[in-house]
Amino acid sequence: MDGTHRANIQPGMRVRIVQKQDQATGKLTEGIVKDILTKSATHPHGIKVRLENGQIGRVKEIVSV
């Protein structure tokens, strides 16, 4: 599934995000979605989410629902 569409992402999903400080390297961080922060239906760089551990980043991959 695509991390650029808000409809594909729900709280409780396991995703991989890229955090702001990791954008240059593309390092991904895996976690469970707590909150969806992007209000628009789509975003070209990925929907911004907050993980349960408090980390914030843009969804690059959806691991499981």
Short mmCIF file of the C-alpha atoms (twelve columns), coordinates in Angstrom:
data_MODEL
# 
_entry.id   MODEL 
# 
loop_
_atom_site.group_PDB 
_atom_site.id 
_atom_site.type_symbol 
_atom_site.label_atom_id 
_atom_site.label_alt_id 
_atom_site.label_comp_id 
_atom_site.label_asym_id 
_atom_site.label_seq_id 
_atom_site.Cartn_x 
_atom_site.Cartn_y 
_atom_site.Cartn_z 
_atom_site.pdbx_PDB_model_num 
ATOM 1  C CA . MET A 1  0.000  0.000  0.000  1 
ATOM 2  C CA . ASP A 2  0.955  3.590  -0.557 1 
ATOM 3  C CA . GLY A 3  2.040  5.884  2.301  1 
ATOM 4  C CA . THR A 4  1.103  9.022  0.332  1 
ATOM 5  C CA . HIS A 5  -2.677 8.510  0.750  1 
ATOM 6  C CA . ARG A 6  -4.252 9.284  4.131  1 
ATOM 7  C CA . ALA A 7  -7.067 6.746  3.531  1 
ATOM 8  C CA . ASN A 8  -4.494 3.900  3.546  1 
ATOM 9  C CA . ILE A 9  -3.235 4.705  7.059  1 
ATOM 10 C CA . GLN A 10 -5.048 3.978  10.328 1 
ATOM 11 C CA . PRO A 11 -3.965 4.166  13.977 1 
ATOM 12 C CA . GLY A 12 -2.620 0.797  15.109 1 
ATOM 13 C CA . MET A 13 -0.914 -0.034 11.796 1 
ATOM 14 C CA . ARG A 14 2.770  -0.982 11.684 1 
ATOM 15 C CA . VAL A 15 4.617  1.360  9.316  1 
ATOM 16 C CA . ARG A 16 8.112  2.534  8.414  1 
ATOM 17 C CA . ILE A 17 8.677  6.285  8.528  1 
ATOM 18 C CA . VAL A 18 11.508 8.639  7.645  1 
ATOM 19 C CA . GLN A 19 12.130 11.249 10.342 1 
ATOM 20 C CA . LYS A 20 13.145 14.830 9.488  1 
ATOM 21 C CA . GLN A 21 16.777 14.327 10.559 1 
ATOM 22 C CA . ASP A 22 17.002 11.098 8.486  1 
ATOM 23 C CA . GLN A 23 15.671 12.507 5.197  1 
ATOM 24 C CA . ALA A 24 19.157 12.904 3.697  1 
ATOM 25 C CA . THR A 25 20.140 9.285  4.435  1 
ATOM 26 C CA . GLY A 26 16.676 7.760  3.936  1 
ATOM 27 C CA . LYS A 27 16.968 5.779  7.199  1 
ATOM 28 C CA . LEU A 28 13.598 4.241  8.082  1 
ATOM 29 C CA . THR A 29 12.142 3.817  11.577 1 
ATOM 30 C CA . GLU A 30 9.499  1.162  12.191 1 
ATOM 31 C CA . GLY A 31 6.636  1.553  14.644 1 
ATOM 32 C CA . ILE A 32 2.910  1.606  15.335 1 
ATOM 33 C CA . VAL A 33 0.828  4.634  14.243 1 
ATOM 34 C CA . LYS A 34 -0.684 6.554  17.165 1 
ATOM 35 C CA . ASP A 35 -1.884 9.750  15.416 1 
ATOM 36 C CA . ILE A 36 -2.198 10.922 11.819 1 
ATOM 37 C CA . LEU A 37 -0.888 14.498 11.625 1 
ATOM 38 C CA . THR A 38 -1.426 15.322 7.936  1 
ATOM 39 C CA . LYS A 39 -4.898 16.780 7.337  1 
ATOM 40 C CA . SER A 40 -4.934 16.588 3.518  1 
ATOM 41 C CA . ALA A 41 -5.999 13.419 1.653  1 
ATOM 42 C CA . THR A 42 -2.583 12.980 -0.003 1 
ATOM 43 C CA . HIS A 43 0.984  14.219 0.351  1 
ATOM 44 C CA . PRO A 44 3.726  13.554 -2.234 1 
ATOM 45 C CA . HIS A 45 6.393  12.785 0.422  1 
ATOM 46 C CA . GLY A 46 4.156  10.630 2.630  1 
ATOM 47 C CA . ILE A 47 1.535  11.211 5.287  1 
ATOM 48 C CA . LYS A 48 2.995  12.593 8.523  1 
ATOM 49 C CA . VAL A 49 2.259  10.443 11.589 1 
ATOM 50 C CA . ARG A 50 3.198  10.174 15.261 1 
ATOM 51 C CA . LEU A 51 4.234  6.701  16.384 1 
ATOM 52 C CA . GLU A 52 3.315  5.225  19.776 1 
ATOM 53 C CA . ASN A 53 6.875  5.922  20.996 1 
ATOM 54 C CA . GLY A 54 6.448  9.634  20.159 1 
ATOM 55 C CA . GLN A 55 8.585  9.740  17.005 1 
ATOM 56 C CA . ILE A 56 7.205  11.805 14.100 1 
ATOM 57 C CA . GLY A 57 7.864  11.262 10.423 1 
ATOM 58 C CA . ARG A 58 6.417  10.607 6.979  1 
ATOM 59 C CA . VAL A 59 5.162  7.140  6.051  1 
ATOM 60 C CA . LYS A 60 7.322  5.464  3.411  1 
ATOM 61 C CA . GLU A 61 6.111  1.861  3.803  1 
ATOM 62 C CA . ILE A 62 3.082  0.171  5.328  1 
ATOM 63 C CA . VAL A 63 4.268  -3.070 6.954  1 
ATOM 64 C CA . SER A 64 0.984  -4.547 8.233  1 
ATOM 65 C CA . VAL A 65 -2.583 -3.531 9.003  1 
# 
